[in-house]
Amino acid sequence: MKKICLKLIFVIVTFSSSAQFDPEAELILESMSTKYKSKSAFMSTFEQNLINEMSIVNESISGTIYVKGDKYKLEIAGQTIFNDGQDLWSYSEEIMEVTVSTYDKEEQDISLTNIWDLYKEGYKYGLNLPDKQGNWIIDLEPIERGVEAFYKIRMVITNEYDLKSFRIFEESGNQYNYNITKLINRSDLTDDFFTFDLAQYPEVEIIDFR
């Protein structure tokens, strides 16, 4: 009787482990990641949509992001955010103010700067049925539930391994949907492009949190 129970437990554990890390989904994610990591730098335009059905919230904004390694420049909602790899500079032209804080890669929100490699650590993933256009749909879930503010990320990936969109499902009921409208190579971008040059903004007020 003990042998039967132990065998049953082994089967259950083995099945649970394989279900958490879908090998077919992993191959798709790896191909997508490899494709984007092969770009030395890129520019992407996107639309962000916040939905909360309980609070009757449906808001949309659009933005543009330039990425080169750990560096990025984000233009969204009247702000320009410069990440030079060491510091974050959030500049508002309307109030002529820039806030500075130390860049911590581990504390960054999910965005077009890190979504490509997110699956590699701390997540389980599975492949769903394709959508009407034949795109792959893959769900990522944190292995440790409750550590993050969200409980699922749904990615839509084309047959050419391009990330079409991703949706973040938060415990609060918020859903953030990102639609990628354009993505092009920008190998011409230099490191200076991602640096906030104080000489160009002599009248800006600086708020330094470093």
Contacts in CASP RR format, 6 or more apart in sequence:
PFRMAT RR
TARGET T0000
AUTHOR 0000-0000-0000
METHOD contacts of the structure
MODEL  1
MKKICLKLIFVIVTFSSSAQFDPEAELILESMSTKYKSKSAFMSTFEQNL
INEMSIVNESISGTIYVKGDKYKLEIAGQTIFNDGQDLWSYSEEIMEVTV
STYDKEEQDISLTNIWDLYKEGYKYGLNLPDKQGNWIIDLEPIERGVEAF
YKIRMVITNEYDLKSFRIFEESGNQYNYNITKLINRSDLTDDFFTFDLAQ
YPEVEIIDFR
20 124 0 8 1.000
20 143 0 8 1.000
21 124 0 8 1.000
21 125 0 8 1.000
21 126 0 8 1.000
22 125 0 8 1.000
22 126 0 8 1.000
22 127 0 8 1.000
22 138 0 8 1.000
24 127 0 8 1.000
25 125 0 8 1.000
25 126 0 8 1.000
25 127 0 8 1.000
25 136 0 8 1.000
25 138 0 8 1.000
26 119 0 8 1.000
26 125 0 8 1.000
28 127 0 8 1.000
28 136 0 8 1.000
28 138 0 8 1.000
28 157 0 8 1.000
28 161 0 8 1.000
29 119 0 8 1.000
29 125 0 8 1.000
29 138 0 8 1.000
29 155 0 8 1.000
29 157 0 8 1.000
31 161 0 8 1.000
32 116 0 8 1.000
32 157 0 8 1.000
32 161 0 8 1.000
32 162 0 8 1.000
32 163 0 8 1.000
33 116 0 8 1.000
33 117 0 8 1.000
33 119 0 8 1.000
33 120 0 8 1.000
35 161 0 8 1.000
35 162 0 8 1.000
36 42 0 8 1.000
36 116 0 8 1.000
36 163 0 8 1.000
37 116 0 8 1.000
37 117 0 8 1.000
39 185 0 8 1.000
39 187 0 8 1.000
40 68 0 8 1.000
40 185 0 8 1.000
40 187 0 8 1.000
41 66 0 8 1.000
41 67 0 8 1.000
41 68 0 8 1.000
41 69 0 8 1.000
41 185 0 8 1.000
41 186 0 8 1.000
41 187 0 8 1.000
41 188 0 8 1.000
41 189 0 8 1.000
42 66 0 8 1.000
42 67 0 8 1.000
42 183 0 8 1.000
42 184 0 8 1.000
42 185 0 8 1.000
42 186 0 8 1.000
43 64 0 8 1.000
43 65 0 8 1.000
43 66 0 8 1.000
43 67 0 8 1.000
43 182 0 8 1.000
43 183 0 8 1.000
43 184 0 8 1.000
43 186 0 8 1.000
43 189 0 8 1.000
44 64 0 8 1.000
44 65 0 8 1.000
44 67 0 8 1.000
44 112 0 8 1.000
44 180 0 8 1.000
44 182 0 8 1.000
44 183 0 8 1.000
44 184 0 8 1.000
45 62 0 8 1.000
45 63 0 8 1.000
45 64 0 8 1.000
45 180 0 8 1.000
45 181 0 8 1.000
45 182 0 8 1.000
46 62 0 8 1.000
46 63 0 8 1.000
46 64 0 8 1.000
46 65 0 8 1.000
46 112 0 8 1.000
46 178 0 8 1.000
46 179 0 8 1.000
46 180 0 8 1.000
46 181 0 8 1.000
47 60 0 8 1.000
47 61 0 8 1.000
47 62 0 8 1.000
47 63 0 8 1.000
47 178 0 8 1.000
47 179 0 8 1.000
47 181 0 8 1.000
48 60 0 8 1.000
48 61 0 8 1.000
48 62 0 8 1.000
48 63 0 8 1.000
48 76 0 8 1.000
48 176 0 8 1.000
48 177 0 8 1.000
48 178 0 8 1.000
49 58 0 8 1.000
49 59 0 8 1.000
49 60 0 8 1.000
49 176 0 8 1.000
49 177 0 8 1.000
49 178 0 8 1.000
49 179 0 8 1.000
50 57 0 8 1.000
50 58 0 8 1.000
50 59 0 8 1.000
50 60 0 8 1.000
50 174 0 8 1.000
50 175 0 8 1.000
50 176 0 8 1.000
51 57 0 8 1.000
51 58 0 8 1.000
51 174 0 8 1.000
51 175 0 8 1.000
51 177 0 8 1.000
52 172 0 8 1.000
52 173 0 8 1.000
52 174 0 8 1.000
52 175 0 8 1.000
53 173 0 8 1.000
54 173 0 8 1.000
57 174 0 8 1.000
61 76 0 8 1.000
61 77 0 8 1.000
62 76 0 8 1.000
62 181 0 8 1.000
63 74 0 8 1.000
63 75 0 8 1.000
63 76 0 8 1.000
63 77 0 8 1.000
64 74 0 8 1.000
64 75 0 8 1.000
64 76 0 8 1.000
65 72 0 8 1.000
65 73 0 8 1.000
65 74 0 8 1.000
65 75 0 8 1.000
65 111 0 8 1.000
65 112 0 8 1.000
65 113 0 8 1.000
66 72 0 8 1.000
66 73 0 8 1.000
66 74 0 8 1.000
66 186 0 8 1.000
66 189 0 8 1.000
66 193 0 8 1.000
66 194 0 8 1.000
67 112 0 8 1.000
67 113 0 8 1.000
68 186 0 8 1.000
68 189 0 8 1.000
68 191 0 8 1.000
68 193 0 8 1.000
68 194 0 8 1.000
70 83 0 8 1.000
70 85 0 8 1.000
70 103 0 8 1.000
70 105 0 8 1.000
70 113 0 8 1.000
71 83 0 8 1.000
71 84 0 8 1.000
71 85 0 8 1.000
71 191 0 8 1.000
71 194 0 8 1.000
72 81 0 8 1.000
72 83 0 8 1.000
72 113 0 8 1.000
72 194 0 8 1.000
73 80 0 8 1.000
73 81 0 8 1.000
73 82 0 8 1.000
73 83 0 8 1.000
73 193 0 8 1.000
73 194 0 8 1.000
74 80 0 8 1.000
74 81 0 8 1.000
74 83 0 8 1.000
74 111 0 8 1.000
75 81 0 8 1.000
78 92 0 8 1.000
78 93 0 8 1.000
78 94 0 8 1.000
79 90 0 8 1.000
79 91 0 8 1.000
79 92 0 8 1.000
80 90 0 8 1.000
80 91 0 8 1.000
80 93 0 8 1.000
81 88 0 8 1.000
81 89 0 8 1.000
81 90 0 8 1.000
81 91 0 8 1.000
82 88 0 8 1.000
82 89 0 8 1.000
82 91 0 8 1.000
82 194 0 8 1.000
82 195 0 8 1.000
82 196 0 8 1.000
83 89 0 8 1.000
83 103 0 8 1.000
83 113 0 8 1.000
83 194 0 8 1.000
84 103 0 8 1.000
84 191 0 8 1.000
84 194 0 8 1.000
84 195 0 8 1.000
84 196 0 8 1.000
85 103 0 8 1.000
85 194 0 8 1.000
86 102 0 8 1.000
86 103 0 8 1.000
87 100 0 8 1.000
87 101 0 8 1.000
87 102 0 8 1.000
87 103 0 8 1.000
87 210 0 8 1.000
88 100 0 8 1.000
88 101 0 8 1.000
88 102 0 8 1.000
88 103 0 8 1.000
89 98 0 8 1.000
89 99 0 8 1.000
89 100 0 8 1.000
89 196 0 8 1.000
90 98 0 8 1.000
90 99 0 8 1.000
90 100 0 8 1.000
91 97 0 8 1.000
91 98 0 8 1.000
91 196 0 8 1.000
91 201 0 8 1.000
91 204 0 8 1.000
92 98 0 8 1.000
95 205 0 8 1.000
96 201 0 8 1.000
96 203 0 8 1.000
96 204 0 8 1.000
96 205 0 8 1.000
97 204 0 8 1.000
97 205 0 8 1.000
97 206 0 8 1.000
97 207 0 8 1.000
98 196 0 8 1.000
98 201 0 8 1.000
98 204 0 8 1.000
98 205 0 8 1.000
98 206 0 8 1.000
98 207 0 8 1.000
99 207 0 8 1.000
99 208 0 8 1.000
99 209 0 8 1.000
100 206 0 8 1.000
100 207 0 8 1.000
100 208 0 8 1.000
100 209 0 8 1.000
100 210 0 8 1.000
101 209 0 8 1.000
101 210 0 8 1.000
102 209 0 8 1.000
102 210 0 8 1.000
108 114 0 8 1.000
110 118 0 8 1.000
110 150 0 8 1.000
110 153 0 8 1.000
110 166 0 8 1.000
110 168 0 8 1.000
111 178 0 8 1.000
112 178 0 8 1.000
112 180 0 8 1.000
115 155 0 8 1.000
115 163 0 8 1.000
115 166 0 8 1.000
116 163 0 8 1.000
118 140 0 8 1.000
118 153 0 8 1.000
119 125 0 8 1.000
119 140 0 8 1.000
122 142 0 8 1.000
122 143 0 8 1.000
122 144 0 8 1.000
123 140 0 8 1.000
123 141 0 8 1.000
123 142 0 8 1.000
123 143 0 8 1.000
123 153 0 8 1.000
124 140 0 8 1.000
124 141 0 8 1.000
124 143 0 8 1.000
125 138 0 8 1.000
125 139 0 8 1.000
125 140 0 8 1.000
125 141 0 8 1.000
126 138 0 8 1.000
126 139 0 8 1.000
126 140 0 8 1.000
127 136 0 8 1.000
127 137 0 8 1.000
127 138 0 8 1.000
128 137 0 8 1.000
128 138 0 8 1.000
128 139 0 8 1.000
129 137 0 8 1.000
130 136 0 8 1.000
130 137 0 8 1.000
131 137 0 8 1.000
131 156 0 8 1.000
134 159 0 8 1.000
135 156 0 8 1.000
135 157 0 8 1.000
135 158 0 8 1.000
135 159 0 8 1.000
135 164 0 8 1.000
136 156 0 8 1.000
136 157 0 8 1.000
136 158 0 8 1.000
136 159 0 8 1.000
137 154 0 8 1.000
137 155 0 8 1.000
137 156 0 8 1.000
137 157 0 8 1.000
138 154 0 8 1.000
138 155 0 8 1.000
138 157 0 8 1.000
139 152 0 8 1.000
139 153 0 8 1.000
139 154 0 8 1.000
139 155 0 8 1.000
140 152 0 8 1.000
140 153 0 8 1.000
140 154 0 8 1.000
140 155 0 8 1.000
141 151 0 8 1.000
141 152 0 8 1.000
141 153 0 8 1.000
142 148 0 8 1.000
142 150 0 8 1.000
142 151 0 8 1.000
145 151 0 8 1.000
146 171 0 8 1.000
149 170 0 8 1.000
149 171 0 8 1.000
149 172 0 8 1.000
150 168 0 8 1.000
150 169 0 8 1.000
150 170 0 8 1.000
150 171 0 8 1.000
151 169 0 8 1.000
151 170 0 8 1.000
151 171 0 8 1.000
152 168 0 8 1.000
152 169 0 8 1.000
153 166 0 8 1.000
153 167 0 8 1.000
153 168 0 8 1.000
153 169 0 8 1.000
154 166 0 8 1.000
154 167 0 8 1.000
154 169 0 8 1.000
155 163 0 8 1.000
155 165 0 8 1.000
155 166 0 8 1.000
156 163 0 8 1.000
156 164 0 8 1.000
156 165 0 8 1.000
156 166 0 8 1.000
157 163 0 8 1.000
157 164 0 8 1.000
158 164 0 8 1.000
162 180 0 8 1.000
162 183 0 8 1.000
163 180 0 8 1.000
164 179 0 8 1.000
164 180 0 8 1.000
165 177 0 8 1.000
165 178 0 8 1.000
165 179 0 8 1.000
165 180 0 8 1.000
166 177 0 8 1.000
166 178 0 8 1.000
167 175 0 8 1.000
167 176 0 8 1.000
167 177 0 8 1.000
167 178 0 8 1.000
168 175 0 8 1.000
168 176 0 8 1.000
168 177 0 8 1.000
169 175 0 8 1.000
170 176 0 8 1.000
198 204 0 8 1.000
198 206 0 8 1.000
END
